[in-house]
Amino acid sequence: MSALLDFLLTNPAILGIGAAILAAFGWGVRQRLAGERAERARQAATEAAAREVADQIQNDIGALPAVAARKELRSWARD
């Protein structure tokens, strides 16, 4: 067993292949994390834009007199 372990740890070709496999795995993990960060940023931007539109609509409705607001909102209500 120790001869096999000694062979694996001293053979430069096997060490190079092992290092390449570990490097590829590390690169893949890094790319996956970068993708997750990008997706979270995209969703946050989308939610912020939707929140801004909702706030603008809320402000527009709040500026209307009560009768006009009811009339305007009636078209959005389900029958």
Stockholm file with secondary structure:
# STOCKHOLM 1.0

chainA/1-79         MSALLDFLLTNPAILGIGAAILAAFGWGVRQRLAGERAERARQAATEAAAREVADQIQNDIGALPAVAARKELRSWARD
#=GR chainA/1-79 SS CHHHHHHHHHCHHHHHHHHHHHHHHHHHHHHHHHHHHHHHHHHHHHHHHHHHHHHHHHHHHHHSCHHHHHHHHHTTSCC
#=GC SS_cons        CHHHHHHHHHCHHHHHHHHHHHHHHHHHHHHHHHHHHHHHHHHHHHHHHHHHHHHHHHHHHHHSCHHHHHHHHHTTSCC
//
